[in-house]
Amino acid sequence: MGNSKEENINSSEIDLKEMLLTILEYKYSILFIMFLSVVGISIYLYLTPSIYSSNATVEFIGTQKAPLSNDMLMEAFDGGGGTNLDTEIEVLKSRYMTNRILDYLDLEKQYYIKKNYKKIELYENLPFVVNIKYINKIDFNFQDMKFTIFPEDDDNFVLKFRTTFKKESKISKISKIIKKLLNKKKESDYSDRYIKTHKYGKEITTKWFSFTIEKKLQLKKVEYSFVIHTDKQLLIKKIQRGLKISQINKNASILNISYQDNIAIRAKKIVNSLVKAYMKEQLDRNKKDAGKSLKFINEQLTLINKNLKISAEKLEKYKKNNAIVNINASATATLAKLTEYETKISKVELELNIFSTLNYSLKSGKELVGISMMALQQPTPILSSMLQSLQKKQVEIKSLMIEFTPAHPQVIKQQNQINILKENIKKSIKNIINNLKSKKRSLNKIIKKYQKSLSLLPEKEIKLANLQRGFLINEKIYSYLLQKQTEKGIIKASAVSNAKILDEAIVTNSPAKPKRALIIVITIIAGLIIGILVAFVRDLFNNKIQNRKDLERLTKITIYGSVPFCKNEKQRPHFIEAFRVIRRNLEFLDIKNRAKIITITSSISQEGKTTIIANIGKILAQGFRKTILIDLDMRKAKLGKELGIENMKGCSNYLMDEIGLDEIIAKTEEPNLDIIIAGMAPQNPSELLMNRKIDKLLKVLSKRYDYILVDTPPIELISDAVLMMKKSDFSLVTVKTNFSYKELILNINTITKENKIKSIGIILNGVPITQKSYI
């Protein structure tokens, strides 16, 4: 069990090493992918304008409702009560308020300069300005009119633009084609391209537009452009997309209003303009509400004042005619109580009048302002909530009507919701009115009891008491209304917005996005990860031998040496050293009293087999080992050429009994190295190798030499190699990195197993000198 655990640890270590080797092998491609990623994102970041954010904070006064008052009439006069922050957020985000921003700022035009391959927007200190006199929005479907300016000299410039026509009918298209074919108009008359030279300050008039371009500063010899936003609704939507309005926290009546723009100062101006427009709107609404309430109070005062005068005159007249001034103390107390309850009834009637006005406003579709939008307390919290929702819906439909007609689906949907709310409010008001009427009936019952007590008085005193009661009631109501008139007059004169600016928007120098440094770091990491993934995918789908590790995974055949790729003389010592390692490994072959017969082949052609056998022969000869090379690759004989021996008569001639053995052995430049070349190419090389003379050849040579190295055709293609491998003491198969296929190694395993070839090794050729595992 312990051994199993150790094997798993070793396996993990080997996998990590292999992964590291794969990464190192593809390090240049990984670095190239990282470089491309960084270059690509750098170009993107260079062309992408910085976006700046500017924000303001606004506190809303009266968002928390005050303790409930017993005076519903006072609550009614105080207007809409607390501010609903959700409603105010929707108001600030509405198209109506966004449209008000355009009253303060000129956002209809945008100016650009093309510099260093990117377009840069200009905002302040403009080199030129466009003064628009006329834009054709009927015949042509302009959304954004884009113009290009090329300064020619101090007085002239070239103006270019391309129009966007509305969808034409088939008849107009055919007519245009006929006119073009008949050449009845110049090209510029029916072309959608406009290119003309104009002077600064001179009016430019076409069928599409009329404007003047005023020069403010010296223009450079570069491309300028400007855009005219002719679709106001699209401009409003664009501004709305950049706006963000949120509550700072749930317990604070403070909103954060921010706007993002590629021009920092414009972001600041848009936020401040929105706040300014909102506060003005609030101030106007509060004045309007106070004015409505004041008008209602004045109407009631006129009526009560008239009644007060009449009651005073009647009381005075009665006292003179009947010589009576006061009534007794008991009757006076009863009269005071009766007056108190009748005053209450008068207030209830006033409240009924207010709710009737509210009900009328709902039925007639009038806007709920002033006394109609009251802060209702218990038992009407639901009505208060519904009135706030109705106000919100009315703001929303007001915004929709800026862009759409009443027949638009969104407007219809919103109007249906408003109608449902109004019906629910009407039902709630009906219940309140019924409750007020019930209260009035209860007060009337109490009043009747006190009236019954007064009826016991003498007739003259009863009449005096009634006249005094009427006068006192009118006097109290009149005093109350006078107080409210004064209060509302003060409110109207000193009306302020429900909102207070805590922090105005300012210009920020640091862009909100893109975060360039962060993006670069993320890109480097992502490029590294992608590069490594690509490296592993390439390695996974690479079906060629890459290194020694690949061979060791594919076969159990011993690797006798790794020969590096020799590019120049500087690398030649490594190349020679590799063959010395092979020589040392061959010395361990246990063969006595005769030559060691070694067959050298390859998996496929062009793996460097001939070069390998020639250099092994040389290194053995240099080690004072008498060595002979036999070229049995009769189809593509190259060994003789490799050692500078002409391919005349050789092994094929000997096997066909055309020549003797001594005649085919040739000397080389190395003292201990001889060679038998392939000779003339026969028609049947495989059958020739089955000749018993090959055995006789090897037997004779094994007595004269220490090593017999046999060069055969590739093992994968021809059976010649297998025939010689069976006759040999040992076989070497040459495999070349980045050239030999992995599946061929598996085939070699099969061939050696099926033919029971046990004494075999592999030489890995063409190993890059940078790979430390080449020896």
C-alpha positions in Angstrom: 0.0 0.0 0.0 2.9 2.3 0.8 4.5 1.6 -2.5 1.3 2.4 -4.3 1.2 5.8 -2.6 4.8 6.5 -3.6 4.1 5.5 -7.2 1.2 8.0 -7.3 3.5 10.8 -5.9 6.2 10.0 -8.5 3.5 9.9 -11.3 2.3 13.4 -10.2 5.9 14.6 -10.2 6.5 13.2 -13.7 3.2 14.8 -15.0 4.3 18.2 -13.6 7.7 17.9 -15.2 6.1 16.9 -18.5 3.8 19.9 -18.3 6.7 22.2 -17.6 8.7 20.7 -20.5 5.7 21.2 -22.8 5.5 24.9 -21.7 9.2 25.4 -22.2 9.0 23.7 -25.6 6.3 26.1 -26.7 7.6 29.1 -24.8 8.0 31.3 -27.9 4.5 30.6 -29.1 3.2 31.4 -25.6 5.1 34.6 -25.5 3.9 35.5 -29.0 0.3 35.0 -28.0 0.8 37.1 -24.9 2.5 39.8 -27.0 -0.4 39.7 -29.5 -2.9 40.0 -26.7 -1.2 43.0 -25.1 -0.8 44.7 -28.5 -4.5 44.0 -29.4 -5.7 45.4 -26.1 -3.3 48.3 -26.2 -4.7 49.3 -29.6 -8.3 48.9 -28.2 -7.5 51.0 -25.2 -5.7 53.6 -27.3 -8.8 54.0 -29.6 -11.3 53.8 -26.7 -12.0 57.2 -25.1 -11.8 57.5 -21.4 -15.2 57.7 -19.6 -15.4 60.1 -16.6 -18.0 60.1 -13.9 -19.4 63.2 -12.1 -21.9 63.0 -9.2 -23.9 65.3 -7.0 -25.7 64.5 -3.7 -29.2 65.9 -3.0 -31.1 65.8 0.3 -34.9 65.6 0.3 -36.6 67.5 3.0 -39.8 66.1 4.5 -39.3 62.5 3.4 -40.2 61.3 6.9 -43.8 62.0 7.9 -44.5 64.1 10.9 -46.6 62.8 13.9 -50.2 62.5 13.0 -52.3 65.6 13.6 -55.9 65.7 14.8 -56.6 68.5 12.4 -57.4 66.9 9.0 -58.2 70.3 7.6 -54.7 71.5 8.4 -53.2 68.3 6.9 -55.3 69.0 3.8 -54.0 72.6 3.5 -50.3 71.3 3.9 -50.4 69.7 0.5 -48.7 66.4 -0.4 -46.9 65.8 2.9 -43.7 63.7 2.9 -41.7 63.1 -0.3 -41.5 59.6 -1.7 -37.9 59.0 -2.7 -38.8 56.3 -5.2 -41.2 58.7 -6.9 -38.5 61.4 -7.0 -36.0 59.0 -8.5 -38.4 58.2 -11.3 -39.1 61.9 -11.8 -35.3 62.6 -12.1 -34.9 59.7 -14.6 -37.9 60.7 -16.7 -37.7 62.0 -20.3 -39.4 65.2 -19.1 -36.6 66.1 -16.7 -33.9 65.0 -19.2 -35.5 67.2 -21.8 -35.1 70.1 -19.3 -31.3 69.6 -19.4 -31.4 70.5 -23.1 -32.8 73.9 -22.1 -29.6 74.7 -20.2 -27.0 73.0 -22.4 -26.3 72.8 -26.1 -25.9 69.1 -26.6 -27.3 69.1 -30.1 -23.8 69.3 -31.7 -20.6 67.4 -31.1 -17.2 68.3 -32.5 -14.2 66.0 -33.3 -10.6 66.1 -34.5 -8.8 63.1 -36.1 -5.4 62.9 -34.6 -2.8 60.0 -34.4 -5.3 57.6 -36.0 -8.1 58.2 -33.5 -11.0 60.5 -33.2 -10.9 62.9 -30.3 -14.0 64.9 -29.2 -13.6 68.6 -28.6 -15.9 70.4 -26.1 -14.4 73.7 -24.9 -12.2 76.1 -26.8 -13.6 74.9 -30.0 -11.7 75.9 -33.2 -15.0 76.4 -35.0 -18.7 76.5 -34.2 -21.8 75.6 -36.2 -24.8 77.9 -36.2 -27.8 76.0 -37.4 -30.6 77.9 -39.2 -32.5 75.0 -40.8 -32.5 71.2 -40.8 -34.8 69.2 -43.1 -36.4 66.5 -41.0 -39.3 65.7 -43.2 -37.9 64.4 -46.5 -34.8 62.8 -45.1 -34.4 60.3 -42.3 -31.6 61.9 -40.4 -30.8 60.5 -37.0 -27.3 61.9 -36.7 -26.0 64.2 -39.4 -22.2 63.6 -39.7 -20.1 66.2 -41.4 -16.4 66.2 -42.2 -14.2 69.3 -42.6 -10.8 69.6 -44.3 -9.2 73.0 -43.9 -7.7 74.3 -47.1 -6.3 77.7 -46.0 -7.2 80.4 -43.6 -10.5 81.3 -45.4 -11.7 78.0 -47.1 -12.5 74.5 -46.2 -14.0 71.4 -47.8 -17.3 70.1 -46.4 -18.3 66.5 -46.8 -21.3 64.5 -45.7 -23.4 61.6 -46.8 -27.2 61.8 -46.5 -29.5 58.9 -45.3 -32.7 58.9 -47.3 -36.0 57.6 -46.2 -37.3 54.4 -47.8 -38.2 55.3 -51.4 -41.1 53.9 -53.3 -40.5 51.7 -56.4 -41.8 54.5 -58.7 -39.4 57.1 -57.3 -36.5 54.6 -57.6 -37.4 53.8 -61.3 -37.8 57.5 -62.0 -34.3 58.2 -60.5 -32.8 55.4 -62.6 -34.4 56.8 -65.8 -33.1 60.3 -65.1 -29.7 59.0 -64.5 -29.6 57.0 -67.7 -30.9 60.0 -69.7 -28.3 62.2 -67.9 -30.9 64.9 -67.3 -29.3 65.8 -64.0 -25.8 66.2 -62.8 -24.4 63.5 -60.7 -24.4 65.8 -57.6 -28.2 66.3 -57.9 -29.1 62.7 -57.3 -26.0 61.5 -55.4 -26.2 61.1 -51.6 -22.6 62.4 -51.3 -21.9 66.1 -50.7 -18.4 67.5 -51.3 -17.9 71.2 -51.7 -15.6 74.0 -50.8 -17.0 76.8 -48.6 -15.8 79.9 -46.8 -15.8 80.4 -43.0 -18.7 82.6 -41.9 -20.7 82.2 -45.1 -24.1 80.6 -45.0 -24.2 77.1 -46.5 -27.6 76.2 -47.9 -28.8 73.0 -49.4 -32.1 71.1 -49.6 -31.0 69.2 -46.5 -29.7 72.0 -44.2 -28.7 75.6 -43.8 -26.0 76.6 -41.4 -22.9 78.8 -40.9 -19.5 77.6 -39.8 -17.7 80.3 -37.7 -14.0 80.0 -37.3 -12.8 80.6 -33.7 -9.2 79.4 -33.7 -6.5 78.6 -36.2 -7.4 75.1 -37.7 -4.6 72.6 -38.3 -4.2 70.7 -41.5 -6.0 67.6 -40.2 -9.5 66.2 -40.5 -12.2 67.7 -38.3 -15.8 66.6 -38.0 -19.1 67.4 -36.3 -22.3 65.6 -35.6 -25.8 67.2 -35.4 -28.3 65.2 -33.4 -31.6 65.9 -35.2 -33.6 63.3 -33.3 -34.2 64.8 -29.9 -35.7 61.6 -28.5 -32.5 59.6 -29.4 -30.4 62.3 -27.7 -32.6 62.1 -24.6 -32.2 58.3 -24.5 -28.5 58.7 -24.8 -28.4 61.0 -21.8 -30.7 58.7 -19.8 -28.3 55.8 -20.4 -25.4 57.7 -18.8 -27.5 58.7 -15.8 -27.5 56.8 -12.5 -29.7 57.8 -9.6 -29.7 55.8 -6.3 -30.4 56.3 -2.6 -27.2 56.4 -0.6 -28.6 54.2 2.1 -32.1 53.1 3.2 -32.1 55.3 6.3 -31.0 58.5 4.6 -33.2 60.8 2.5 -30.3 61.5 0.2 -29.9 60.6 -3.5 -26.7 60.3 -5.4 -27.0 61.5 -9.0 -24.1 60.6 -11.3 -23.5 60.8 -15.1 -20.8 59.2 -17.2 -19.4 60.9 -20.3 -16.2 60.9 -22.3 -15.9 64.7 -21.6 -15.4 65.2 -17.8 -16.7 68.8 -17.7 -19.8 67.9 -19.8 -20.6 65.2 -17.2 -20.4 67.8 -14.5 -22.6 70.2 -16.4 -25.3 67.6 -17.2 -25.6 66.5 -13.5 -25.7 70.1 -12.2 -28.2 71.1 -14.9 -30.5 68.1 -14.0 -30.4 69.1 -10.3 -31.0 72.8 -11.2 -34.0 71.9 -13.5 -35.4 69.5 -10.8 -35.2 72.1 -8.1 -36.8 74.8 -10.2 -39.6 72.3 -11.1 -40.1 71.6 -7.4 -40.2 75.3 -6.5 -42.7 76.0 -9.3 -44.9 73.1 -8.1 -44.8 74.2 -4.5 -45.7 77.8 -5.4 -48.6 76.4 -7.5 -49.7 74.2 -4.7 -49.6 77.1 -2.2 -51.5 79.3 -4.7 -54.2 76.7 -5.1 -54.6 76.3 -1.3 -54.6 80.1 -0.9 -57.3 80.5 -3.6 -59.5 77.9 -1.8 -59.1 79.6 1.6 -59.9 83.0 0.1 -63.1 81.7 -1.5 -64.1 80.2 1.9 -63.2 83.5 3.7 -65.4 85.5 1.4 -68.3 83.3 2.1 -67.7 83.1 5.9 -67.1 86.9 6.1 -70.4 87.5 4.4 -72.2 85.2 6.8 -70.3 86.8 9.8 -71.5 90.3 8.8 -75.1 89.1 8.4 -75.1 87.3 11.8 -73.5 90.4 13.5 -76.1 92.7 12.1 -79.0 90.5 13.1 -77.6 90.1 16.7 -77.1 93.8 17.1 -80.6 94.6 15.7 -82.3 92.1 18.0 -80.6 93.5 21.1 -81.7 97.0 20.3 -85.3 96.1 19.4 -85.8 93.8 22.5 -83.7 95.7 25.1 -81.9 92.5 26.0 -78.1 92.2 26.3 -77.2 88.8 27.8 -78.6 85.5 28.9 -78.1 83.8 32.3 -74.9 81.9 33.3 -76.3 78.4 32.8 -77.6 79.2 29.4 -74.2 80.8 28.5 -72.4 77.6 29.3 -74.8 75.6 27.3 -74.4 78.1 24.4 -70.6 77.7 24.6 -70.8 73.9 24.2 -73.4 74.2 21.5 -71.1 76.7 19.6 -68.1 74.3 20.0 -69.9 71.4 18.4 -71.4 73.5 15.7 -67.9 74.8 14.9 -66.8 71.2 14.6 -69.7 70.5 12.2 -68.6 73.5 10.1 -65.1 72.0 9.9 -66.5 68.7 8.9 -68.5 70.4 6.2 -65.3 72.1 5.0 -63.5 68.7 4.9 -66.4 67.3 2.9 -66.0 70.2 0.5 -62.3 69.4 0.1 -62.9 65.7 -0.6 -65.7 66.6 -3.0 -63.2 68.9 -4.8 -60.7 66.0 -4.9 -63.3 63.7 -6.2 -64.3 66.2 -8.9 -60.6 66.6 -9.9 -60.3 62.8 -10.4 -63.5 62.6 -12.4 -62.6 65.6 -14.6 -59.0 64.4 -15.2 -57.4 67.5 -13.6 -53.9 67.4 -12.1 -53.9 66.8 -8.4 -52.2 69.8 -6.8 -52.7 72.0 -3.8 -55.4 71.0 -1.5 -56.3 68.0 -3.7 -52.9 66.3 -3.0 -53.1 66.1 0.8 -51.2 64.1 3.3 -53.8 61.8 4.7 -53.4 60.1 8.0 -55.3 57.3 9.7 -57.7 55.9 9.0 -56.6 56.6 5.3 -53.0 55.4 4.9 -54.0 53.3 1.9 -55.4 56.4 0.2 -52.2 58.4 0.9 -50.2 55.6 -0.8 -52.5 55.4 -3.8 -52.3 59.2 -4.2 -48.5 59.0 -4.3 -48.6 56.1 -6.8 -51.0 58.2 -8.9 -48.6 61.2 -8.8 -45.8 58.9 -9.9 -47.9 57.4 -12.8 -48.9 60.9 -13.9 -45.2 61.9 -14.1 -44.4 58.8 -16.1 -47.2 59.4 -18.6 -46.1 63.0 -18.9 -42.7 61.8 -19.9 -44.1 59.2 -22.4 -46.2 61.9 -24.1 -43.0 63.8 -25.0 -42.1 61.0 -27.4 -45.3 59.1 -28.1 -48.9 59.8 -29.1 -51.9 58.8 -26.9 -52.5 55.7 -29.2 -49.1 54.2 -28.4 -49.2 50.9 -26.5 -47.0 52.1 -23.7 -49.2 55.2 -23.2 -52.4 53.1 -23.3 -50.9 50.7 -20.7 -49.9 53.5 -18.4 -53.3 55.2 -18.8 -55.1 52.0 -17.9 -53.1 51.7 -14.7 -53.9 55.3 -13.9 -57.6 54.6 -14.5 -57.5 51.6 -12.1 -55.8 53.8 -9.5 -58.4 56.5 -9.8 -61.2 54.1 -9.4 -59.7 52.7 -6.2 -59.1 56.3 -4.9 -62.7 57.2 -5.7 -63.9 54.2 -3.6 -61.6 55.3 -0.8 -62.8 58.9 -0.9 -66.4 57.7 -1.0 -65.8 55.8 2.3 -64.1 58.9 3.8 -67.1 61.1 2.8 -69.5 58.5 4.3 -67.5 58.6 7.6 -67.5 62.4 7.6 -71.3 62.3 7.1 -71.7 59.8 9.9 -69.6 62.1 12.1 -71.7 65.0 11.2 -74.9 63.1 12.1 -73.4 62.2 15.5 -72.5 65.9 16.1 -76.0 66.9 15.1 -77.5 64.6 17.8 -75.3 66.2 20.5 -76.3 69.6 19.2 -80.0 68.7 19.5 -79.6 67.8 23.2 -78.0 71.3 23.9 -80.7 72.9 21.7 -83.3 71.2 23.9 -81.7 72.7 27.0 -81.8 76.1 25.5 -85.5 75.7 24.6 -86.4 75.9 28.3 -85.3 79.6 28.3 -87.8 82.4 27.6 -88.5 83.0 24.0 -86.5 86.2 23.8 -83.4 84.6 25.3 -83.7 81.6 23.0 -83.7 83.8 20.0 -80.7 85.8 21.4 -78.8 82.6 22.1 -79.3 81.4 18.5 -78.2 84.7 17.1 -75.1 84.7 19.3 -74.4 81.1 18.5 -74.4 81.8 14.7 -72.2 84.8 15.2 -69.6 82.9 17.3 -69.5 80.0 14.9 -68.8 82.3 11.9 -66.3 84.2 13.9 -64.3 81.1 14.9 -64.3 79.7 11.4 -63.3 83.1 10.0 -60.4 83.4 12.5 -59.2 79.9 11.7 -59.3 80.7 7.9 -57.5 84.0 8.4 -54.7 82.1 10.2 -54.4 79.6 7.4 -54.5 82.5 4.8 -51.6 84.1 6.6 -49.7 80.8 6.7 -50.2 80.0 3.1 -49.4 83.5 2.1 -46.1 83.2 3.8 -45.5 79.7 2.2 -46.2 81.1 -1.2 -44.0 84.1 -0.8 -41.1 82.0 0.6 -41.7 78.8 -1.3 -38.5 76.7 -1.6 -37.8 73.3 -3.2 -38.2 70.1 -1.2 -34.6 69.3 -2.1 -31.3 70.7 -1.0 -27.9 70.3 -2.7 -25.3 68.8 -0.4 -22.5 68.4 -3.0 -22.4 69.8 -6.4 -21.0 67.8 -9.3 -17.3 68.5 -10.0 -14.8 67.7 -12.7 -12.9 64.4 -12.1 -9.5 63.9 -13.7 -9.4 60.2 -13.1 -11.4 58.2 -15.6 -14.1 55.8 -14.3 -13.4 53.4 -17.1 -11.7 51.8 -18.8 -9.3 50.8 -16.0 -6.3 50.6 -18.3 -3.7 49.3 -15.9 -6.0 46.6 -14.6 -7.1 45.6 -18.1 -3.4 45.3 -19.2 -2.6 43.1 -16.2 -5.7 40.9 -16.8 -4.8 40.7 -20.5 -1.2 39.5 -19.7 -2.6 36.8 -17.4 -5.3 35.8 -19.9 -2.7 35.8 -22.8 -0.4 33.6 -20.7 -3.3 31.2 -19.9 -4.5 31.1 -23.5 -0.9 30.6 -24.7 -0.4 27.6 -22.3 -3.8 26.1 -23.3 -2.8 26.4 -27.0 0.5 24.8 -26.2 -1.2 21.8 -24.5 -3.7 21.5 -27.4 -0.9 21.6 -29.9 1.0 19.0 -27.9 -2.2 16.9 -27.6 -2.8 16.9 -31.4 0.9 16.7 -32.4 1.3 13.2 -33.8 5.1 13.5 -34.2 7.9 12.7 -31.8 9.0 15.8 -30.0 11.5 14.6 -27.5 12.9 11.7 -25.5 9.9 11.7 -23.2 7.6 11.0 -26.1 9.6 8.0 -27.0 9.7 6.7 -23.4 5.9 7.0 -23.2 5.4 5.1 -26.5 7.9 2.2 -26.3 9.9 0.1 -23.8 12.8 -0.2 -26.3 16.0 1.2 -24.8 17.2 4.5 -26.1 20.9 4.2 -26.9 21.6 7.8 -27.7 20.2 11.2 -28.7 22.0 12.9 -31.6 21.6 16.7 -31.6 20.9 18.7 -34.8 24.2 20.2 -35.8 23.8 23.6 -37.4 27.4 24.9 -37.4 30.9 24.0 -36.3 30.2 25.5 -32.8 27.7 22.8 -32.1 29.8 20.0 -33.6 31.5 19.0 -30.3 28.0 18.1 -28.9 27.3 16.2 -32.1 30.5 14.1 -31.8 30.0 13.6 -28.1 26.6 12.0 -28.8 28.2 9.3 -30.9 30.8 8.6 -28.3 27.9 7.9 -25.9 26.4 5.5 -28.5 29.9 3.8 -28.9 30.1 3.4 -25.1 26.7 1.8 -25.0 27.6 -0.6 -27.9 30.7 -1.8 -26.1 28.5 -3.4 -23.5 27.1 -5.9 -26.0 28.1 -9.3 -24.7 29.6 -11.0 -27.9 32.9 -12.9 -27.9 35.3 -14.4 -30.5 33.6 -12.7 -33.5 32.4 -9.3 -34.8 29.3 -7.7 -33.4 26.8 -7.6 -36.2 24.5 -4.5 -35.8 21.7 -3.6 -38.2 20.8 0.0 -38.4 17.4 1.0 -39.9 14.7 3.7 -39.4 11.0 4.0 -39.1 10.6 5.9 -42.4 13.0 7.4 -44.9 14.8 10.8 -44.4 15.3 10.3 -40.7 19.1 10.5 -41.0 19.8 6.8 -40.9 22.7 6.9 -43.4 24.4 9.8 -41.5 24.0 8.0 -38.2 25.6 4.7 -39.5 28.4 6.6 -41.2 29.3 8.5 -38.0 28.9 5.5 -35.7 31.4 3.7 -38.0 33.8 6.6 -37.8 33.6 6.9 -34.0 34.2 3.1 -33.7 37.1 3.2 -36.0 38.6 6.1 -34.1 38.3 3.9 -31.0 40.7 1.4 -32.7 37.8 -1.0 -33.5 38.1 -2.6 -36.9 34.8 -1.7 -38.5 33.0 -2.4 -41.8 29.8 -0.8 -43.2 27.5 -2.8 -45.5 24.9 -0.9 -47.5 22.0 -3.2 -48.1 19.5 -0.3 -48.8 19.8 -1.3 -52.5 16.8 0.8 -53.6 18.2 4.1 -52.3 21.8 3.6 -51.7 23.5 6.6 -50.0 26.1 5.2 -47.7 28.9 5.2 -50.3 28.1 8.8 -51.2 28.1 9.8 -47.5 31.7 8.5 -47.2 32.9 9.7 -50.7 32.8 6.2 -52.4 31.4 5.8 -55.9 28.5 3.4 -56.2 30.0 1.0 -58.7 30.1 -2.8 -58.0 29.1 -3.8 -54.5 27.0 -6.1 -52.4 24.3 -6.8 -55.1 27.0 -7.9 -57.5 28.5 -10.2 -55.0 25.2 -11.8 -54.1 24.5 -12.4 -57.8 27.9 -14.2 -58.2 29.3 -11.5 -60.4 32.3 -10.7 -58.3 34.3 -11.9 -55.3 34.2 -10.6 -51.7 37.6 -9.0 -51.7 36.7 -7.0 -54.8 33.7 -5.3 -53.1 35.5 -4.2 -49.9 36.6 -0.5 -50.2 38.8 1.5 -47.9 37.7 4.9 -46.5 39.7 7.8 -45.2 39.5 6.4 -41.6 42.3 3.8 -41.1 40.1 1.2 -39.3 36.9 1.7 -41.4 36.0 -0.2 -44.6 32.8 -0.2 -46.6 30.8 -2.4 -48.9 28.6 -0.3 -51.1 25.2 -1.4 -52.4 26.2 -1.8 -55.9 23.9 -1.8 -58.9 20.2 -1.7 -57.9 18.7 -5.2 -58.6 15.1 -5.9 -59.6 14.4 -8.1 -56.6 16.4 -6.8 -53.5 14.3 -8.7 -50.9 14.8 -12.1 -52.6 18.5 -11.3 -53.0 18.8 -10.8 -49.2 17.4 -14.3 -48.7 20.3 -15.7 -50.6 22.5 -17.9 -48.4 25.5 -16.0 -49.6 24.6 -13.2 -47.2 25.2 -15.5 -44.3 28.5 -16.5 -45.8 29.4 -12.9 -46.2 28.7 -12.1 -42.6 30.5 -15.2 -41.4 33.7 -14.3 -43.3 33.6 -10.6 -42.3 33.0 -11.4 -38.6 36.4 -13.1 -38.5 38.1 -10.0 -39.9 36.3 -7.1 -38.1 35.2 -6.1 -34.6 32.0 -4.4 -35.8 29.8 -5.1 -38.9 27.3 -2.3 -39.3 24.5 -3.0 -41.8 22.4 -0.2 -43.4 18.9 -1.5 -44.4 15.7 0.2 -45.8 13.2 1.6 -43.4 11.5 -1.0 -41.2 8.0 0.4 -41.9 8.1 0.1 -45.7 10.1 -2.9 -46.6 10.7 -6.4 -45.1 14.4 -6.2 -45.9 15.2 -4.7 -42.5 13.4 -7.4 -40.6 15.4 -10.1 -42.5 18.7 -8.5 -41.5 17.5 -7.8 -37.9 17.0 -11.5 -37.4 20.5 -12.2 -38.7 22.1 -9.5 -36.5 23.3 -9.5 -32.9 21.7 -6.2 -32.3 19.5 -3.7 -34.1 19.2 0.1 -33.9 16.2 2.1 -35.2 16.7 5.7 -36.0 13.9 8.1 -35.1 13.9 11.9 -35.9 12.3 14.6 -33.7 9.5 16.6 -35.2 9.5 14.3 -38.2 8.8 10.7 -37.2 5.2 9.8 -36.4 4.1 8.4 -33.1 2.0 5.7 -34.6 5.1 4.4 -36.4 6.8 3.8 -33.1 3.8 1.7 -32.1 4.1 -0.2 -35.3 7.8 -0.9 -34.5 6.7 -2.3 -31.2 4.3 -4.6 -33.0 6.9 -5.7 -35.7 9.6 -6.5 -33.1 7.1 -8.4 -31.0 5.7 -10.4 -33.9 9.2 -11.2 -35.3 10.6 -11.9 -31.8 13.3 -9.3 -32.1 14.6 -8.7 -28.6 18.0 -7.1 -29.0 17.0 -3.7 -30.2 17.6 -0.1 -29.4 16.6 3.4 -30.6 18.7 6.4 -31.6 16.8 9.7 -31.4 18.1 12.0 -34.1 17.7 15.8 -34.8 17.3 16.7 -31.1 17.4 20.5 -30.7 20.6 21.6 -29.0 18.6 23.5 -26.4 17.0 20.3 -25.1 19.2 19.2 -22.3 18.0 15.7 -22.7 19.6 15.1 -26.1 22.4 12.8 -24.7 
